[in-house]
């Protein structure tokens, strides 16, 4: 079997092919868009590449061409030798990846998400970009109002209308620069509303998302984030493995006789942790009779609210995992074990 190392680039990618004995048989510079055609013309091989924007699309093309694919985490390639001694080029990187494929039967690899998970994640990221831009605009408008000692009670959706009404009633009126902000804010509100409507329809047609939304305070965004990140629940052997993947387990920094536990590792997707945190705060504050909230309050009595919320996030992740694995809706009576 041949071993193909790919160093991907936006326009062109470097290819290094080694035979079964580790000898380089071909090196080439190939347009990234043409890699699918190039791989289809090669015999079944082991393809190694590191994570980047193009990696999953190239991995799909390689698998369709009959190759075995290893997508190596970009955070680990330096420990494997990329950039050693301060020298890093596309040719050296491709050679190293093909060499690693020859020497190592098992390479560290990332999960290649399904096409549906990628599309769902893309829609969520695009929506989040709109929400982030709206937050920045509303902050600039509120900062201007504070400088003018003017208070306007509003939400991002009602801000343009109420700010105009408040400032136009004053002798100084409203400056053109602020009007531009409000016009863009109105456009963002319309686009976010359309994105929410589209996401709601996607979630409505997604059986797993509908199932996860039976849990308290879990809405379309949280369910979609969880599904797009986990993708295949069967790749986690237990709820604890999933919690570790999401970065919801304590870290450790021990050496010799010193044993030290640290905070959450935060090693997984931050977007999922953010959604779980919002859900748990909502349950804790607005649903005091929920068993999860009562469990969290008992922890808060011994520690503090922040520790309790982190514990609730970890427990909620395990609950969503079990619901998905067993294909069963949320059952609060089975939630809490005696402490």
C-alpha positions as CSV (number, residue, x, y, z in Angstrom):
1,X,0.0,0.0,0.0
2,X,1.2,3.5,-0.8
3,X,1.3,6.3,1.7
4,X,0.2,9.8,0.6
5,X,1.0,12.9,2.6
6,X,-1.0,16.0,1.8
7,X,-0.1,19.5,3.0
8,X,-3.3,21.4,2.0
9,X,-3.4,25.0,0.9
10,X,-6.2,27.4,-0.2
11,X,-5.1,27.3,-3.8
12,X,-2.4,24.6,-4.2
13,X,-1.5,21.6,-2.1
14,X,1.8,19.7,-1.8
15,X,1.6,15.9,-2.3
16,X,4.2,13.3,-1.3
17,X,3.7,9.6,-2.2
18,X,5.8,6.8,-0.6
19,X,5.7,3.2,-1.5
20,X,5.4,0.4,1.1
21,X,9.1,0.5,1.9
22,X,9.0,4.2,2.6
23,X,10.7,5.4,-0.5
24,X,9.4,8.6,-2.1
25,X,8.0,7.7,-5.5
26,X,6.3,11.0,-6.4
27,X,6.1,14.6,-5.2
28,X,3.9,17.2,-6.9
29,X,2.2,20.5,-6.5
30,X,-1.5,20.0,-7.2
31,X,-4.4,22.6,-7.2
32,X,-6.5,21.9,-4.2
33,X,-9.7,21.7,-6.2
34,X,-8.1,19.0,-8.4
35,X,-7.1,16.8,-5.5
36,X,-10.2,14.7,-5.9
37,X,-9.3,13.8,-9.5
38,X,-5.7,13.2,-8.5
39,X,-6.7,10.8,-5.8
40,X,-9.1,8.9,-8.0
41,X,-6.2,8.2,-10.3
42,X,-4.1,6.6,-7.5
43,X,-4.3,3.0,-6.3
44,X,-5.9,2.5,-2.9
45,X,-3.5,4.1,-0.4
46,X,-3.3,5.6,3.1
47,X,-3.9,9.3,3.0
48,X,-2.7,11.5,5.8
49,X,-3.5,15.2,6.2
50,X,-3.9,17.7,9.0
51,X,-7.1,19.6,10.0
52,X,-7.8,22.8,8.2
53,X,-10.7,24.5,6.4
54,X,-10.4,22.1,3.4
55,X,-9.5,18.9,5.2
56,X,-13.0,17.4,5.6
57,X,-13.9,18.0,1.9
58,X,-10.6,16.4,0.8
59,X,-11.2,13.5,3.2
60,X,-14.6,12.8,1.7
61,X,-13.0,12.8,-1.8
62,X,-10.2,10.5,-0.7
63,X,-12.7,8.0,0.9
64,X,-14.9,8.1,-2.2
65,X,-11.8,7.2,-4.3
66,X,-11.2,4.1,-2.1
67,X,-8.4,5.4,0.1
68,X,-8.0,5.1,3.9
69,X,-7.9,8.5,5.4
70,X,-6.3,9.9,8.6
71,X,-7.1,13.5,9.5
72,X,-4.5,14.4,12.1
73,X,-5.3,17.2,14.6
74,X,-3.4,20.4,13.7
75,X,-2.7,20.9,17.4
76,X,-0.6,17.7,17.5
77,X,1.4,17.9,14.3
78,X,4.2,19.9,15.9
79,X,4.7,17.2,18.5
80,X,5.0,14.7,15.6
81,X,7.8,16.7,13.9
82,X,6.2,19.5,11.8
83,X,8.3,22.6,12.0
84,X,11.1,20.9,13.8
85,X,14.3,23.0,14.3
86,X,12.4,26.0,13.2
87,X,12.1,24.9,9.5
88,X,8.6,24.5,8.0
89,X,7.8,24.2,4.3
90,X,5.0,22.6,2.4
91,X,7.4,20.0,0.9
92,X,8.8,19.1,4.3
93,X,5.3,18.8,5.9
94,X,4.0,16.6,3.1
95,X,7.1,14.4,3.4
96,X,6.7,14.1,7.2
97,X,3.1,13.1,7.0
98,X,3.7,10.4,4.4
99,X,6.7,9.2,6.6
100,X,4.5,9.1,9.7
101,X,2.0,7.0,7.8
102,X,4.7,4.5,6.9
103,X,6.1,4.3,10.5
104,X,3.0,4.4,12.6
105,X,0.0,2.0,12.2
106,X,-2.1,4.2,14.5
107,X,-2.0,7.9,14.0
108,X,-3.9,10.4,16.2
109,X,-7.0,11.4,14.3
110,X,-10.1,13.5,14.5
111,X,-13.6,12.4,13.8
112,X,-14.7,13.4,10.3
113,X,-18.3,14.6,10.7
114,X,-21.1,13.6,8.4
115,X,-22.3,16.0,5.8
116,X,-25.5,16.7,7.6
117,X,-23.6,17.6,10.8
118,X,-21.3,19.9,8.8
119,X,-24.3,21.7,7.2
120,X,-26.0,22.1,10.6
121,X,-22.8,23.4,12.2
122,X,-22.3,25.9,9.3
123,X,-25.8,27.2,9.7
124,X,-25.3,27.7,13.4
125,X,-22.0,29.4,12.9
126,X,-23.4,31.8,10.3
127,X,-26.3,32.6,12.7
128,X,-23.9,33.2,15.6
129,X,-21.8,35.6,13.4
130,X,-25.0,37.7,12.8
131,X,-25.8,37.7,16.5
132,X,-22.2,38.7,17.4
133,X,-22.3,41.6,14.9
134,X,-25.7,42.7,16.3
135,X,-24.3,42.6,19.9
136,X,-21.4,44.9,18.8
137,X,-23.7,47.3,17.2
138,X,-26.1,47.5,20.2
139,X,-23.1,48.1,22.5
140,X,-22.0,51.1,20.4
141,X,-25.5,52.5,20.4
142,X,-25.9,52.1,24.1
143,X,-22.5,53.7,24.7
144,X,-23.6,56.7,22.7
145,X,-26.8,57.0,24.7
146,X,-24.9,56.8,27.9
147,X,-22.6,59.6,26.8
148,X,-25.7,61.8,26.1
149,X,-27.2,60.9,29.5
150,X,-30.1,59.3,27.7
151,X,-31.8,56.1,28.8
152,X,-33.8,54.0,26.4
153,X,-35.3,50.7,27.6
154,X,-35.3,48.3,24.6
155,X,-34.3,45.0,23.2
156,X,-32.1,44.6,20.1
157,X,-35.3,44.1,18.1
158,X,-36.9,47.3,19.3
159,X,-33.8,49.4,19.7
160,X,-33.9,51.2,16.2
161,X,-37.5,52.3,16.7
162,X,-37.2,53.5,20.3
163,X,-33.8,55.2,19.9
164,X,-35.1,57.2,17.0
165,X,-38.2,58.2,18.9
166,X,-36.2,59.3,21.9
167,X,-33.5,61.2,20.1
168,X,-35.7,62.9,17.5
169,X,-37.8,64.3,20.4
170,X,-34.7,66.2,21.6
171,X,-33.5,69.5,20.2
172,X,-30.1,68.1,19.1
173,X,-31.8,65.3,17.0
174,X,-29.9,62.2,15.9
175,X,-26.5,62.2,14.2
176,X,-26.1,60.5,10.8
177,X,-23.4,58.1,12.1
178,X,-25.9,56.7,14.7
179,X,-28.6,56.4,12.0
180,X,-26.3,54.2,10.0
181,X,-25.9,51.9,13.0
182,X,-29.6,51.6,13.4
183,X,-30.2,50.9,9.7
184,X,-27.7,48.0,9.8
185,X,-29.2,46.8,13.1
186,X,-32.6,46.6,11.5
187,X,-31.1,44.5,8.6
188,X,-29.4,42.2,11.1
189,X,-32.6,41.8,13.1
190,X,-34.4,40.7,9.9
191,X,-31.7,38.3,8.9
192,X,-31.4,36.8,12.4
193,X,-35.2,36.3,12.4
194,X,-35.0,34.5,9.1
195,X,-32.1,32.3,10.4
196,X,-34.1,31.4,13.5
197,X,-37.1,30.5,11.4
198,X,-34.9,28.3,9.1
199,X,-33.2,26.6,12.1
200,X,-36.6,25.9,13.7
201,X,-37.7,24.2,10.5
202,X,-34.5,22.1,10.4
203,X,-34.9,21.0,14.0
204,X,-38.5,20.2,13.5
205,X,-37.5,17.7,10.8
206,X,-34.6,16.3,12.8
207,X,-35.7,13.4,15.0
208,X,-32.8,13.6,17.4
209,X,-33.1,17.3,17.9
210,X,-36.8,16.9,18.7
211,X,-35.9,14.2,21.2
212,X,-33.3,16.3,23.0
213,X,-35.7,19.3,23.1
214,X,-37.9,17.3,25.5
215,X,-35.3,18.1,28.2
216,X,-36.0,21.3,30.2
217,X,-34.9,24.6,28.7
218,X,-33.2,22.9,25.7
219,X,-34.2,24.8,22.6
220,X,-33.4,24.6,18.9
221,X,-29.9,26.2,19.1
222,X,-28.7,24.0,22.0
223,X,-30.1,20.8,20.5
224,X,-28.6,21.6,17.1
225,X,-25.2,22.5,18.6
226,X,-25.2,19.2,20.6
227,X,-26.1,17.1,17.6
228,X,-23.7,18.8,15.2
229,X,-20.8,18.4,17.6
230,X,-21.5,14.8,18.7
231,X,-22.6,13.6,15.2
232,X,-22.5,9.9,16.1
233,X,-23.4,9.0,19.7
234,X,-22.0,5.5,19.2
235,X,-18.5,6.8,19.0
236,X,-18.5,7.5,22.7
237,X,-18.4,4.4,25.0
238,X,-20.1,6.2,27.9
239,X,-21.5,9.5,29.1
240,X,-18.2,10.2,30.9
241,X,-16.4,9.9,27.6
242,X,-18.7,12.4,26.0
243,X,-18.4,14.8,29.0
244,X,-14.6,14.6,28.7
245,X,-14.8,15.3,24.9
246,X,-16.9,18.4,25.7
247,X,-14.3,19.6,28.2
248,X,-16.6,19.3,31.2
249,X,-14.3,17.2,33.4
250,X,-11.7,18.4,35.8
251,X,-8.1,18.6,34.7
252,X,-5.0,17.5,36.7
253,X,-1.5,18.9,37.1
254,X,0.3,16.4,39.2
255,X,4.0,15.6,39.5
256,X,6.0,13.4,41.8
257,X,4.3,13.5,45.2
258,X,2.2,16.6,44.3
259,X,-1.4,16.0,43.4
260,X,-3.3,18.9,42.1
261,X,-6.7,19.0,40.5
262,X,-7.6,21.9,38.2
263,X,-10.7,23.4,36.7
264,X,-12.6,22.2,33.7
265,X,-10.3,21.2,30.8
266,X,-12.5,23.1,28.3
267,X,-10.9,20.9,25.7
268,X,-14.0,20.4,23.5
269,X,-16.2,22.8,21.4
270,X,-16.8,26.0,23.4
271,X,-20.1,26.6,21.6
272,X,-21.7,23.5,23.2
273,X,-20.4,24.5,26.6
274,X,-21.8,28.0,26.2
275,X,-25.3,26.6,25.3
276,X,-25.2,24.1,28.2
277,X,-24.3,26.9,30.6
278,X,-27.2,29.0,29.4
279,X,-29.6,26.1,29.8
280,X,-28.4,25.3,33.3
281,X,-28.6,28.9,34.5
282,X,-32.2,29.0,33.1
283,X,-33.1,25.8,35.0
284,X,-31.4,27.0,38.1
285,X,-33.1,30.4,38.2
286,X,-36.5,29.8,36.6
287,X,-37.3,26.2,37.3
288,X,-36.5,25.7,41.0
289,X,-38.8,22.6,41.2
290,X,-37.0,20.7,38.5
291,X,-34.9,17.8,39.9
292,X,-31.8,19.0,38.1
293,X,-32.2,22.5,39.7
294,X,-32.7,20.9,43.2
295,X,-29.6,18.8,42.7
296,X,-27.6,21.9,41.7
297,X,-28.8,23.9,44.7
298,X,-27.6,21.2,47.1
299,X,-24.2,21.5,45.5
300,X,-24.3,25.3,45.7
301,X,-25.0,25.1,49.5
302,X,-21.8,23.2,49.9
303,X,-19.7,25.1,47.3
304,X,-21.0,28.0,45.3
305,X,-23.3,28.7,42.3
306,X,-20.5,28.6,39.7
307,X,-19.4,25.1,40.8
308,X,-23.0,24.0,40.9
309,X,-23.6,25.2,37.3
310,X,-20.5,23.4,36.1
311,X,-21.8,20.2,37.7
312,X,-25.2,20.7,36.2
313,X,-23.6,21.2,32.8
314,X,-21.8,17.9,33.1
315,X,-24.9,16.1,34.3
316,X,-27.0,17.6,31.6
317,X,-24.5,16.5,28.9
318,X,-24.8,12.9,30.3
319,X,-28.6,13.1,30.3
320,X,-28.7,14.2,26.6
321,X,-26.2,11.4,25.8
322,X,-28.4,8.8,27.4
323,X,-31.6,10.2,25.8
324,X,-29.9,10.0,22.4
325,X,-28.4,6.5,23.0
326,X,-31.6,5.0,24.3
327,X,-33.9,7.0,22.0
328,X,-36.0,8.0,25.0
329,X,-37.4,11.4,26.0
330,X,-36.5,13.3,29.1
331,X,-37.8,11.6,32.3
332,X,-37.2,13.8,35.4
333,X,-38.1,11.1,37.8
334,X,-35.0,9.1,36.8
335,X,-32.7,12.1,37.0
336,X,-31.3,12.4,40.5
337,X,-29.7,9.8,42.6
338,X,-29.6,10.3,46.4
339,X,-26.6,12.2,47.6
